[in-house]
Amino acid sequence: MVERDETGGEPALVQNEGALRFFDTAPEASKIPHRKSLCYDEEASLNRKRNPPTGNVVTAAEKLGAHLLDEEDYLFLQSVGDFDLKCSC
């Protein structure tokens, strides 16, 4: 948790279905330098020849001990507040 905060994330404790969970609530991940120009995984990184990415989110999350959100969690987080406002999705 401390590392997420130190790397520019905005960790927050959020209640979801009766359980307390930590989410990164940074409004725009693209404003955090090491989170720019990332592909989803290593395979996507290797296949992107033009404008190669600086890394991938799967590896970055593993280094932080974090889990990527599935669609259900992503939609839940969007219902709580304005997060991830600028993405290429």
TAVEN-V324558 format. One record per residue. N is the residue number from 0. OMEGA is omega in radians with two decimals (NA if undefined). Layout:
N:OMEGA / N:OMEGA
This chain:
0:3.14 / 1:-3.13 / 2:3.09 / 3:3.12 / 4:-3.11 / 5:-3.13 / 6:3.04 / 7:3.09 / 8:3.10 / 9:-3.11 / 10:3.13 / 11:3.09 / 12:-3.06 / 13:3.09 / 14:-3.12 / 15:-3.14 / 16:3.07 / 17:-3.14 / 18:3.06 / 19:-3.11 / 20:3.06 / 21:3.04 / 22:2.99 / 23:-3.03 / 24:3.08 / 25:-3.10 / 26:3.13 / 27:3.13 / 28:-3.10 / 29:3.10 / 30:3.13 / 31:-2.96 / 32:-3.08 / 33:3.11 / 34:3.11 / 35:3.00 / 36:3.09 / 37:2.97 / 38:-3.13 / 39:-3.08 / 40:-3.09 / 41:3.14 / 42:3.11 / 43:3.12 / 44:-3.12 / 45:-3.12 / 46:-3.11 / 47:-3.05 / 48:3.10 / 49:-3.14 / 50:-3.09 / 51:-3.13 / 52:3.10 / 53:-3.14 / 54:3.11 / 55:-3.03 / 56:3.12 / 57:3.13 / 58:3.13 / 59:3.13 / 60:3.12 / 61:3.13 / 62:3.14 / 63:-3.07 / 64:-3.10 / 65:3.06 / 66:3.08 / 67:3.12 / 68:2.94 / 69:-3.06 / 70:-3.14 / 71:3.12 / 72:3.13 / 73:-3.14 / 74:3.07 / 75:-3.11 / 76:3.10 / 77:3.12 / 78:-3.11 / 79:-3.09 / 80:-3.12 / 81:-3.12 / 82:3.10 / 83:-3.03 / 84:-3.10 / 85:3.11 / 86:-3.13 / 87:-3.12 / 88:NA
